[in-house]
Amino acid sequence: MIQLQVGGTPNYPWTSAKVLAPLLLSTILLLPLFILVETWYPDPLIPLRLFRIRNFIFTMIFTFGLGASFFTVTIFLPQRMQLVNGLSPVKAGVRMLPQLVFLGVLSPIASRLVVDTMSYRPLMVFSGAIGAIGTGLLSTLTVATNFPQQYGFEVMTGCSIGVTITVSTIIVQFSTEREHLAAATGFQSFVRQLGGLVGIAVATAILNARVTAHLDVFKNIPSSPLSSRTLRDAITQNPAGLLGMLDPTTMAYVREAYSDGFAKLFIGASGWFVIATISAFFLTHIFPDELVRRAIEKKGNKGNNVLESNDVREKPDAEKGAPATGNGVPSIEDAEE
């Protein structure tokens, strides 16, 4: 994880042995060793039986994509406002409030929707799609940023993240045995952070590559200040500190270069959301006994077919000879029988 954080920086390029060696070592040696230990140890840190649960697998894929997109937007959008728009760190942080406020407000609402509708797959698919659109639209921002427009894109992204973070956690809890809840939710938190590290690493590489390509246009033009390799490297390493020292023409060009770089990395963030949304299509509806009974009572009392939309396509793993999921919970169809 350390290599994912420092990779792509001036002292740790992705092609250097200092970055590649630990990554390859951990993948080739440590990962198989970890799986072996977890298989034979009587009280494993991450029970491998969790990976036989369909909802757990696809929720982890969703969580990875969500983490990559969430951290990319949350870290790089304020940086964009500082470098492209010339805002102070405080003002850039304030302009992130539309995303953060809706993220917090919608989290409890999302959990209530799951309980009231006895459904979460459509909510996850719809919210993930909104997030993909919102982050993709951030790539349309130019140097002359229309901030009300940006706020709208932030709201879309914040709504998506607020809903999916909460609902994905609920899905893991509903689909996992009670004795493995702590391990399952802890692993989900780890996967979200891992997705964030990978997302940031990819975004940093995209940004540096695009900015470097723009600046290198002037390397053979002696009349331009950007012909200096030292200055070009200094700009990519510390853009905020050097922008104010550049002449107006060079400053405008550098800001255009960073605007293009940020646009490309937001497209990448949208791609992570697309991956997450696709995985949500494969989720199945599994709920605790008590919620199923309440839903059936509500259906009987009101004559309201509240459960038909769930389309439970897979029985719990207990019926297949594997440990029961959802705290030993039957699917909705089981309860009705």
N, C-alpha and C positions, 0 to 999 in steps of 0.2 A: 504493500500500500504506500510505503514511503516513496518508492520509485515512481508510482503513478502521480504523486504529488510534485516531485521535483523534476520529473522528466519533461524535456522541452525547454528548460531554462538554459541560460547561457553556459553554465558550468556543467550541465547534465543533458546534453543532446540525446535524442531518442536512440541514435545509432551507437552511442558510447557503451563500452563494456560495463561502466558503473551502473547503467540503467538496465541493459539487456541481461547481464549475468544473473542478478538477483531474481528478475522476472522469470527467466527460463529455469533457474534452479528451483524456485518455489512451485512452478507448474509441473516440472518433470519429476522432482523428487519429493517435495514436501506434500503436495496434494495427494498423491497415491499413499504416502505414509499416513496422512491424516485419515483417509478413508479406511485404511487397514486397522488403525487404532480404534476408530469409531465403530467398526464392525465387531471387533473382539472384546472391547472394553464393556463390562457389565452395566456401567452407568455413563453412557456416552454424552458428550457435550451437545451434539446434534444427532438425535436418533435418525439413522438412515431410513427407517421405515416411513418417515415423513415424506420421503420422495416417491412413495408409492401412492400418495394421495393426489388425485388429479388437481383439485382446487389449490393445493399447496404449491405445486409446481408452477401452474400458470399465474398464480398470484405473485410468486417470486419473480417471474419474468416481468410482470407488470410493474412490480416494485422497483426493479432494476432500471427499467426505462423511465419510470416516474422520477426516481432519484437523479438520474442523469440529466433530465430536462429541467427539473426544479432547481438544482444547484447551478446549472448553467445560466438560467435566466436570472436567478437571484444574485449571482456574483457578477455577471458580465453586463447586465443592464445598467446598474449604477456606474460601472466603469465607463460604459458608453456615454452616459450623460456627462461625466467628468471630462473625457477626452474629446468627444465630438462637439458637445454643447458648451463646454467650458464651465460647468457648474462646480460648486464646491462639494466636498463629500457629504456635508450635512444636507444641502439642498437636494443632492441626488438621492440621499436616503429618504427624504420627505416625499419625493416624487415616486417612491416605490410603495407608498401607502395604499393606493388602489388595489394592488395585488395582495398585499399582506392582510389588509382589513377583510376582504372577501374570503381569503383563505381561512381566517379564524372564524368568521361568522357562519360559514356554510358547513363547517365540520360537524357541529351538533345537529344541524338540520338534516344532514345526509344520513346520520345514524337513525334519526327518527323516521325518515322516509323508508329505510330498509325494513324497519319493524312494522310500519303501517301497511306497506305494500307486499311484504313477504317476497321481495324480489330485489336482486342487486345486479344481475348481469346487464340488463338494459341501462341502468344508471351508470355502471362502469364504462360501458361502450360509449354512451352519449357524452359523458364527462371527459373521457379520454380524447374523443374527437374534437370537443371544444378546446381542449388544451393544445392539441396539434394545430388547430386553426389559429388560436391566439398567438402561440409562439412563432408560427410561420408568418403571421402578419407583422410581427416585430421586425422582420427582415426588410419590410418595405419602408422603414424609417430612413430619412435622409439627413444630411447635415442641418438643413433647415427644418428641424423637428417640429411637428405639430403635436404639442404635448396633450391636448385633449384627445387626440386620436390615439396617442400612446397609452393614455389612461384607459381607454376602452379595451385595448389589447391586454393590458395588465389585468383588468377585471376578468376577462375571459380566462386568462391563465390562472389567476387566483381562485376563481370558482372551480375550475377543473381540479387543481391540486387540493383544495380544501375538501372536496367531495371524495376524491379517490384515495387520499391518504387514510381517511377515516374508514371508508367502506372496505378497502383492501385489508385493513387490520381486522375488521369484523369478520370478513370471509375466512381468514386464517383461524380465528378463534372458533368460528362455527364448524369448521371442517376438521379440526384437530382434537385428538383425545385430550381429556382434561389433564392427565399427567404430563402431557408434552406441550401444554400451552406456553409455559415460560420459554422453553427452548425454541418453539416455533416463532413466537413473537420477537424474541431476541434475535433469531436468525434473520427475520424480516427486516429489523432495524439495521443489521449489518449489511444486508443486500442493498438497502436504500443508500447507505453511505458509500458502499462500493460502487454503485451506479453513479453516485455523485462524483467520486474520484475519477472514474473513467470518463464521465461526461465533461468534467473540467479539463482533463488532460487532452481529450479530443478537441474541445473548443479552443484551448490555448494553442494547440498545434495549427488549427485552421486560421486563427487570428494572426499568429506570427507569420505563417506562410503567405497570407494575402498581403499583409502590410509590407513584408520584405519584398515581395514581387513588385509592389507599387513603387517602393523607394529605389529599388535597383534599376528602375528605368533611367535614372539620372546618373548612374555610376560612370558613364562615359561622356558626360556633358560637363566640361570643366567650369563653365560659367555658373553652374548651379551649386549652392551650398551642399546639396545632397550628393554631390559627386564624391564627397569624403566618406570613406568606409567607416571611419571612426564615428562620424556624426550619425550615420545610418544605424550603426549598432547601438549607439547611445540612445537613439530615439526608441528603438524596439525594447531596450532594457528599462528605460525610465521615461516614458512619453510624457507623463504628467509634469515631471520636473523640467523638461526641456522645451515644451511647447511655448511657454511664455518668452523664451529667449530667441525664438526664430522670427525672421522677418514675416510680415503679413502674408506674402504670397506663398512662402514655404509652409507657414503654419496652416493656411487654408488647404494646401495639398495634402499635408500629413493628416489633417482631420478627415478629408475625403477618403484617404487610404484606410483609416481606422473605421470609418463608417461602412465601407465595403467589407472589411474584415468582420465586423460585428454582424452585419447582415448575413454573411455566410454561416457564421456559427449559430445564429438563431434558426437558420434552416436545419442545421444539424440537430438542434434541440427539438424542433418539430418532428424530425425523424425518430427520435427516441420516443416521443409520445405516440407516434404511429405504431411502433413496435409494441408498446404497452397496450394500445387499443386493440390490436389484432389478438393479443393473448387473452383479452377479456371475453372474446367470443367463445372461448372454450371452457369457461366457468360453468359449473352446475349449481343448482340451488339446494343447499343443505342448511337446515335450521334446527335449533334446540327443541326438545320435546315441548317445553312450555309454550314457546312461540307458535309451534304448529297447532297445539290444542286451542290456543286462543284464536288463531286464524280460522280454524274449523268451526269453533263456536260462533264466531262473528259471521261466518258464511251461513251457518244454519239459522241464526237469529234474524238476519237481515235478508236472507235469500239472495245474498250477493256472492257471485262466483269470484271471490277474491283470489283464488289459488290457481285458476286455470292458466294464467299467464306465465307460471313458473317453469313449465315444461322441463321437469326434472328428468334429465336424460341418463343419469347414472346413479345407481343405488350406492349407498355407503359401502366402504371397503369391507365392512364386517360381513356382508353377504357374499364376498368373494374369497373368504378365508383369511383376509387381512384384518388388522386391528380396526375397530370401529372408528369412524370419524365423527366430528361434530359432537364430542363428549359422549359418544355412544348413541348419537341421535339418529333416528330414522329420517328418511326423506319425507317430503310432504305426502307422497303417494302412499308410503307405508302407514302413516298416521291415519289416513282416510280409510285404509283397509281395516 
